[in-house]
Amino acid sequence: MTRATKAEREIERLLWRAGFGPRPGEARRLARRGRRAVVGDLLHPRGPQVSGPPPRTEEGPLDPLNAWSHDTLWWLDRCVRTRHPLAERMTLNWHDHFATSNHKVGDVALMMAHYRLLRRHALGRVRDLLHGLLDDGAMRLWLDLPGSDRRSPNENFARELFELFTLGVNNGYDEGDVREAARALTGITYDWRSRTFGFDERRHDDGVKRVLGREGRFRPHDVVDLAVDHPAHAAYLCRRLWSYFTPRPCPPATLRRMERAYRDADTDVRPVLRIILDHPTLYADLDAPDQVKPPVVFLAGTLRRLGRGVTTQEWGWMLGEMGQQPFYPPSVAGWDQDEAWLTPATVRARFHAVSRVLRDAVPEGGIPATETPRAAVARALRACGHPPLSPAMRRVLERHARRAVAGRTERWEVRHYFPERQRVLRHLLLAGPEAQVC
């Protein structure tokens, strides 16, 4: 059995943290190009966004606008078949940062338009993305912009713009700024019958407002620029970006570099992402990974590693059981990260998801009695795309491979226990403790 080189292990980690894991043989192939070149490709993707056959479940092609959970399956499929892993992963990250849920929006078409907005700006300027979100139908409904008028301004969007999207809790703004920004955001309308948005000047407060230390007759989009131009924005946004790629604290000097790069690029995130993805912290302790894979990343990566696609509707509710269902974040604050992903219930759901992936992978009677324990482990590793393996985990696999079939010589025993050994080995590789982290 070949052992991965350090370069391959670095690429493996990069593809998990900045994407959805490698396809079989991909880490070895890309390691020959060099990590810096691979990072460059991730930041500047070319060609079609996805490859491979479109998804098809037991009931036929996906129908996200009309079939329950197919919106979630549609996004999962984008993650599995993506050829632009960083752009797709950043779309998921932005979905957490700018969390918007169809539980309240109640319109899958608007939510899919929201996805396309996030995807279009995933590797672009945050300023442009925020302006787009202000015009986005799903975000408008989610944060109650329609119906907010000069007589009773709704503060939801203004509060979350400062608190979660651009500055951080109580970081450079106060309640007066929220109230004044809410005045500037008045006038947006929504016709529930025709499902169209508009702007009514009569409902807009055109008076002078004082927001974040500046004064003027601000209108909705002015508030976005005021927030993005605030001195506290760059550091807050860069810390958030860092946290999506490593749970380790950001060194102060690195944060300053990211802030400068972000401002110099007029809020383009690619220079910041380049600093993060080239940073030694991201590749520290390759033998002791410390970032828990989010459920979507865990499931999409498992399917990619096996060369599988989205073929069952079960993934929709299973992702919910694992704690992360795209288009349905739990609150405006998004999902809790890292260790919060692992609870007894969610780990059990991950275990069951892998069982579903491996269903019928090794038929009864499909393994000969002559297969040695070493060969059994090698077969499992090949089938699972050679995931990283610590010496301790390798010993666990080899011990199980010996004990599982010891003394099993009768025909019925060989027919059942030898395939079962292989199923368990694969399950340990894909759902064991080391498979949960990257």
C-alpha positions as CSV (number, residue, x, y, z in Angstrom):
1,M,0.0,0.0,0.0
2,T,1.5,3.4,-1.0
3,R,1.8,6.1,1.5
4,A,0.8,9.7,0.6
5,T,3.6,12.2,0.3
6,K,3.5,15.5,2.3
7,A,2.6,17.3,-0.9
8,E,-0.3,15.0,-1.5
9,R,-1.5,15.4,2.1
10,E,-1.4,19.2,1.8
11,I,-3.5,19.1,-1.4
12,E,-5.9,16.7,0.3
13,R,-6.4,19.2,3.2
14,L,-6.6,22.1,0.8
15,L,-9.4,20.4,-1.2
16,W,-11.4,19.6,1.9
17,R,-11.0,23.1,3.5
18,A,-11.5,25.0,0.2
19,G,-13.9,22.6,-1.5
20,F,-15.6,19.3,-0.9
21,G,-12.7,16.9,-0.9
22,P,-10.8,15.2,-3.7
23,R,-12.0,12.8,-6.3
24,P,-10.1,9.5,-6.5
25,G,-6.5,10.1,-7.5
26,E,-7.0,13.9,-7.6
27,A,-4.7,14.8,-4.7
28,R,-1.8,12.9,-6.2
29,R,-2.3,14.4,-9.6
30,L,-2.5,18.0,-8.3
31,A,0.4,17.5,-6.0
32,R,2.6,17.3,-9.0
33,R,1.5,20.8,-10.1
34,G,2.4,22.3,-6.7
35,R,0.2,23.8,-4.0
36,R,0.6,27.4,-5.1
37,A,-0.5,26.6,-8.6
38,V,-3.5,24.7,-7.3
39,V,-4.5,27.6,-5.1
40,G,-4.3,29.9,-8.2
41,D,-6.6,27.6,-10.1
42,L,-9.1,27.5,-7.2
43,L,-9.2,31.3,-7.1
44,H,-9.6,31.7,-10.9
45,P,-11.8,28.8,-12.0
46,R,-12.4,28.3,-15.7
47,G,-14.7,26.1,-17.8
48,P,-18.1,24.7,-16.9
49,Q,-19.2,24.8,-13.2
50,V,-20.2,21.1,-13.0
51,S,-19.4,17.8,-14.8
52,G,-20.9,14.4,-15.0
53,P,-24.5,13.2,-15.5
54,P,-27.3,15.3,-13.8
55,P,-28.8,13.9,-10.7
56,R,-31.7,11.4,-10.8
57,T,-33.5,10.0,-7.8
58,E,-35.8,7.0,-7.4
59,E,-38.6,9.2,-8.7
60,G,-36.8,10.7,-11.7
61,P,-35.0,14.0,-12.3
62,L,-34.8,16.7,-9.6
63,D,-37.7,19.1,-9.5
64,P,-36.6,21.7,-6.8
65,L,-39.5,24.0,-7.5
66,N,-42.2,21.4,-6.8
67,A,-40.8,18.4,-4.9
68,W,-40.1,18.5,-1.2
69,S,-36.4,18.5,-0.3
70,H,-35.3,18.7,-4.0
71,D,-34.0,22.2,-3.4
72,T,-31.5,20.8,-0.8
73,L,-30.7,17.9,-3.2
74,W,-30.1,20.4,-6.0
75,W,-27.5,22.3,-4.0
76,L,-25.9,19.1,-2.8
77,D,-25.5,18.0,-6.4
78,R,-23.8,21.3,-7.2
79,C,-21.3,20.5,-4.4
80,V,-20.7,16.9,-5.6
81,R,-20.3,17.7,-9.3
82,T,-18.5,21.0,-9.0
83,R,-15.4,21.7,-11.1
84,H,-15.0,25.1,-9.2
85,P,-14.7,23.8,-5.6
86,L,-13.6,27.0,-3.9
87,A,-16.3,29.1,-5.6
88,E,-18.9,26.5,-4.6
89,R,-17.6,26.3,-1.0
90,M,-17.5,30.1,-0.7
91,T,-21.2,30.1,-1.9
92,L,-22.0,27.8,1.0
93,N,-19.9,30.0,3.4
94,W,-21.7,33.1,2.3
95,H,-25.0,31.3,2.8
96,D,-23.9,30.8,6.4
97,H,-22.7,34.4,6.8
98,F,-25.7,36.0,5.1
99,A,-28.0,33.3,6.4
100,T,-31.5,33.3,4.7
101,S,-34.0,30.5,5.2
102,N,-36.9,29.3,3.1
103,H,-38.7,28.5,6.3
104,K,-39.7,32.1,6.4
105,V,-39.3,33.2,2.7
106,G,-41.6,30.4,1.5
107,D,-40.5,30.6,-2.1
108,V,-38.1,28.1,-3.6
109,A,-37.7,30.2,-6.8
110,L,-36.6,33.2,-4.7
111,M,-34.2,31.0,-2.7
112,M,-32.6,29.6,-5.9
113,A,-32.2,33.1,-7.2
114,H,-30.5,33.9,-3.8
115,Y,-28.2,31.0,-4.4
116,R,-27.3,32.3,-7.9
117,L,-26.5,35.7,-6.4
118,L,-24.2,34.2,-3.8
119,R,-22.5,32.0,-6.4
120,R,-22.0,34.8,-8.9
121,H,-20.2,36.9,-6.3
122,A,-18.6,34.0,-4.4
123,L,-15.1,35.0,-5.4
124,G,-15.7,38.7,-6.1
125,R,-16.3,42.0,-4.3
126,V,-18.2,41.9,-1.0
127,R,-19.5,45.4,-1.7
128,D,-21.2,44.1,-4.9
129,L,-22.6,41.1,-3.1
130,L,-24.1,43.3,-0.4
131,H,-25.7,45.6,-2.9
132,G,-27.1,42.5,-4.6
133,L,-28.4,41.2,-1.3
134,L,-30.3,44.4,-0.7
135,D,-32.1,43.9,-4.0
136,D,-32.5,40.2,-3.5
137,G,-36.1,39.0,-3.0
138,A,-35.4,36.3,-0.5
139,M,-33.2,38.5,1.7
140,R,-35.8,41.3,1.5
141,L,-38.6,39.0,2.8
142,W,-36.3,37.3,5.3
143,L,-35.4,40.6,7.0
144,D,-38.7,42.3,6.5
145,L,-37.8,45.2,4.2
146,P,-41.1,45.2,2.3
147,G,-43.6,47.3,4.2
148,S,-41.0,49.3,6.1
149,D,-42.1,52.9,5.6
150,R,-41.2,56.3,7.0
151,R,-43.9,56.1,9.7
152,S,-42.7,52.8,11.1
153,P,-39.3,51.8,9.9
154,N,-38.4,48.1,10.4
155,E,-34.9,47.7,11.9
156,N,-34.2,44.1,11.0
157,F,-32.1,44.5,7.9
158,A,-30.2,47.5,9.4
159,R,-29.4,45.6,12.6
160,E,-28.2,42.5,10.8
161,L,-26.3,44.5,8.2
162,F,-24.2,46.0,11.0
163,E,-24.2,43.2,13.6
164,L,-23.7,40.1,11.4
165,F,-22.9,41.1,7.9
166,T,-20.3,43.9,8.0
167,L,-19.1,45.1,11.5
168,G,-19.8,42.6,14.3
169,V,-21.8,42.8,17.5
170,N,-21.5,46.3,19.0
171,N,-18.5,47.0,17.0
172,G,-18.4,50.7,15.8
173,Y,-22.2,51.3,15.8
174,D,-25.0,51.9,18.3
175,E,-28.7,51.8,18.5
176,G,-29.0,55.2,17.0
177,D,-27.1,54.1,13.9
178,V,-29.6,51.1,13.5
179,R,-32.6,53.4,13.8
180,E,-31.2,56.0,11.4
181,A,-30.2,53.3,8.9
182,A,-33.7,51.8,9.1
183,R,-35.1,55.2,8.1
184,A,-32.8,55.1,5.0
185,L,-34.0,51.6,4.1
186,T,-37.7,52.5,3.9
187,G,-39.9,52.5,0.8
188,I,-39.3,48.9,-0.5
189,T,-42.6,47.2,-1.4
190,Y,-43.8,43.7,-2.4
191,D,-47.0,42.8,-4.1
192,W,-48.0,39.3,-2.8
193,R,-50.4,38.6,-5.7
194,S,-48.0,39.4,-8.5
195,R,-44.9,38.5,-6.4
196,T,-43.1,41.6,-7.5
197,F,-40.9,44.0,-5.6
198,G,-40.9,47.8,-6.1
199,F,-40.0,51.1,-4.4
200,D,-42.5,53.7,-3.3
201,E,-41.0,57.2,-2.9
202,R,-44.0,58.2,-0.8
203,R,-43.1,55.5,1.8
204,H,-39.4,56.4,1.8
205,D,-38.1,58.7,4.5
206,D,-36.2,61.3,2.5
207,G,-35.1,63.3,5.6
208,V,-31.5,63.8,6.8
209,K,-30.1,60.8,8.7
210,R,-26.9,60.4,10.7
211,V,-25.4,56.9,10.2
212,L,-22.0,55.7,11.4
213,G,-20.8,59.3,11.9
214,R,-21.9,60.6,8.5
215,E,-24.9,62.8,7.7
216,G,-27.1,63.0,4.6
217,R,-30.4,62.2,2.9
218,F,-29.4,58.5,2.6
219,R,-31.3,56.0,0.6
220,P,-31.2,52.2,0.8
221,H,-28.0,51.5,-1.1
222,D,-26.2,54.3,0.7
223,V,-26.4,52.3,3.9
224,V,-24.5,49.4,2.3
225,D,-21.6,51.7,1.3
226,L,-21.5,53.4,4.7
227,A,-21.2,49.9,6.4
228,V,-18.5,48.7,4.0
229,D,-16.5,51.9,4.3
230,H,-16.5,51.8,8.1
231,P,-13.0,51.3,9.6
232,A,-14.2,48.2,11.5
233,H,-15.5,46.3,8.5
234,A,-12.3,44.9,7.0
235,A,-11.0,43.3,10.2
236,Y,-14.4,41.8,11.0
237,L,-14.9,40.3,7.5
238,C,-11.3,39.0,7.3
239,R,-11.7,37.2,10.7
240,R,-14.9,35.6,9.5
241,L,-13.3,34.4,6.3
242,W,-10.3,33.0,8.2
243,S,-12.7,31.1,10.5
244,Y,-14.2,29.2,7.6
245,F,-10.9,27.6,6.7
246,T,-9.3,26.9,10.1
247,P,-10.5,26.8,13.7
248,R,-7.1,28.1,14.9
249,P,-6.8,31.8,15.8
250,C,-5.6,34.2,13.2
251,P,-2.1,35.6,13.9
252,P,-2.4,39.4,14.3
253,A,0.2,40.1,11.6
254,T,-1.7,37.9,9.2
255,L,-5.0,39.7,10.0
256,R,-3.3,43.1,9.2
257,R,-2.1,41.7,5.9
258,M,-5.6,40.5,5.0
259,E,-7.1,43.8,6.0
260,R,-4.7,45.7,3.7
261,A,-5.2,43.3,0.8
262,Y,-9.0,43.5,1.2
263,R,-9.0,47.3,1.2
264,D,-6.5,47.6,-1.6
265,A,-8.7,45.3,-3.7
266,D,-11.8,47.3,-2.9
267,T,-13.4,44.4,-1.0
268,D,-12.5,41.7,-3.5
269,V,-12.0,38.5,-1.4
270,R,-9.6,36.7,-3.7
271,P,-6.4,38.4,-2.3
272,V,-7.6,37.6,1.2
273,L,-8.4,34.0,0.3
274,R,-4.9,33.7,-1.3
275,I,-3.3,34.7,2.0
276,I,-5.4,32.2,3.9
277,L,-4.9,29.3,1.5
278,D,-1.2,29.9,1.4
279,H,-0.8,30.2,5.1
280,P,1.2,27.6,7.1
281,T,-1.5,27.4,9.7
282,L,-3.8,25.8,7.2
283,Y,-1.3,22.9,6.7
284,A,-0.2,22.5,10.3
285,D,-0.3,19.1,12.0
286,L,-1.4,17.1,8.9
287,D,-1.4,14.0,11.1
288,A,-3.8,15.6,13.6
289,P,-6.6,17.4,11.6
290,D,-8.7,19.8,13.7
291,Q,-11.5,21.1,11.6
292,V,-14.8,19.3,11.7
293,K,-16.3,18.8,8.3
294,P,-19.7,20.5,8.0
295,P,-22.5,18.0,7.1
296,V,-22.8,19.2,3.5
297,V,-19.0,18.9,3.0
298,F,-18.9,15.5,4.8
299,L,-21.7,14.0,2.5
300,A,-20.6,15.7,-0.7
301,G,-17.0,14.7,-0.1
302,T,-18.0,11.1,0.6
303,L,-19.9,10.9,-2.6
304,R,-17.0,12.5,-4.5
305,R,-14.5,10.2,-3.0
306,L,-16.5,7.2,-4.1
307,G,-17.3,8.6,-7.6
308,R,-21.0,8.6,-6.8
309,G,-23.7,11.2,-7.4
310,V,-27.0,12.3,-5.9
311,T,-29.3,9.3,-6.6
312,T,-31.7,9.3,-3.7
313,Q,-34.2,11.7,-2.0
314,E,-33.0,10.4,1.4
315,W,-30.1,12.9,1.4
316,G,-32.5,15.8,1.9
317,W,-33.8,14.6,5.3
318,M,-30.5,13.0,6.2
319,L,-28.7,16.4,5.9
320,G,-31.4,17.8,8.2
321,E,-30.6,15.1,10.7
322,M,-26.9,15.9,10.4
323,G,-27.6,19.5,11.2
324,Q,-27.1,21.4,7.9
325,Q,-29.8,21.6,5.3
326,P,-29.0,24.2,2.5
327,F,-31.7,26.9,2.1
328,Y,-32.8,26.3,5.7
329,P,-30.2,27.7,8.2
330,P,-31.6,27.8,11.7
331,S,-31.4,31.6,12.2
332,V,-30.0,34.8,10.8
333,A,-26.8,33.9,12.6
334,G,-26.3,30.8,10.4
335,W,-25.0,27.5,11.7
336,D,-22.7,26.9,14.6
337,Q,-19.4,25.6,13.4
338,D,-16.7,23.1,14.3
339,E,-17.3,21.0,17.4
340,A,-21.0,22.0,17.4
341,W,-21.4,19.8,14.3
342,L,-20.8,16.7,16.4
343,T,-23.5,15.7,18.8
344,P,-24.7,12.1,19.6
345,A,-27.6,12.7,17.3
346,T,-25.7,14.2,14.4
347,V,-22.9,11.7,14.6
348,R,-25.5,8.9,14.5
349,A,-27.0,10.6,11.4
350,R,-23.5,10.7,9.7
351,F,-23.1,7.0,10.5
352,H,-26.5,6.2,8.9
353,A,-25.7,8.3,5.8
354,V,-22.5,6.3,5.1
355,S,-24.5,3.1,5.6
356,R,-26.9,4.4,2.9
357,V,-24.0,5.3,0.6
358,L,-22.5,1.8,1.0
359,R,-25.7,-0.1,0.6
360,D,-25.3,-3.0,-1.7
361,A,-21.6,-2.0,-2.4
362,V,-20.3,-5.5,-1.5
363,P,-22.8,-8.3,-2.2
364,E,-23.0,-11.5,-0.2
365,G,-20.6,-14.1,-1.6
366,G,-18.6,-11.3,-3.3
367,I,-15.3,-11.8,-1.4
368,P,-13.2,-15.1,-1.7
369,A,-12.0,-16.9,1.3
370,T,-8.5,-16.6,0.1
371,E,-8.4,-12.8,0.7
372,T,-5.9,-12.0,3.4
373,P,-6.4,-9.3,6.1
374,R,-3.8,-7.1,4.4
375,A,-5.5,-7.5,1.0
376,A,-8.9,-6.7,2.6
377,V,-7.6,-3.4,4.0
378,A,-6.0,-2.6,0.7
379,R,-9.3,-3.3,-1.1
380,A,-11.2,-1.0,1.3
381,L,-8.7,1.8,0.8
382,R,-8.9,1.6,-3.0
383,A,-12.7,1.5,-2.9
384,C,-12.8,4.6,-0.6
385,G,-10.3,6.6,-2.7
386,H,-7.3,6.2,-0.3
387,P,-8.4,8.6,2.5
388,P,-5.6,9.8,4.9
389,L,-5.0,7.2,7.5
390,S,-3.1,7.6,10.8
391,P,-1.0,4.7,12.0
392,A,-3.4,4.1,14.9
393,M,-6.4,3.9,12.5
394,R,-4.4,1.5,10.2
395,R,-3.8,-0.8,13.2
396,V,-7.6,-0.7,14.0
397,L,-8.4,-1.7,10.4
398,E,-5.8,-4.5,10.3
399,R,-6.9,-5.8,13.7
400,H,-10.5,-6.0,12.5
401,A,-9.5,-7.5,9.2
402,R,-7.9,-10.4,11.1
403,R,-10.5,-10.9,13.8
404,A,-13.6,-10.5,11.7
405,V,-13.1,-13.8,9.8
406,A,-10.9,-15.8,12.2
407,G,-12.2,-19.4,12.2
408,R,-14.9,-18.6,9.5
409,T,-14.3,-21.5,7.2
410,E,-17.8,-23.0,6.4
411,R,-19.3,-22.0,3.1
412,W,-22.1,-19.9,4.6
413,E,-19.7,-18.2,6.9
414,V,-17.4,-17.3,4.0
415,R,-20.3,-16.1,1.9
416,H,-21.4,-13.7,4.7
417,Y,-18.5,-12.7,7.0
418,F,-15.9,-12.0,4.3
419,P,-18.1,-9.4,2.5
420,E,-19.2,-8.1,5.9
421,R,-15.6,-7.5,6.9
422,Q,-15.2,-5.4,3.7
423,R,-18.3,-3.4,4.5
424,V,-17.2,-2.6,8.0
425,L,-13.7,-1.6,6.8
426,R,-15.2,0.8,4.3
427,H,-17.6,2.2,6.9
428,L,-14.7,2.8,9.3
429,L,-12.9,4.7,6.6
430,L,-15.8,6.8,5.6
431,A,-17.6,7.3,9.0
432,G,-15.0,6.7,11.6
433,P,-13.5,9.5,13.8
434,E,-10.8,10.4,11.2
435,A,-13.4,10.9,8.5
436,Q,-15.2,13.6,10.5
437,V,-12.2,16.0,10.4
438,C,-9.9,17.5,7.8
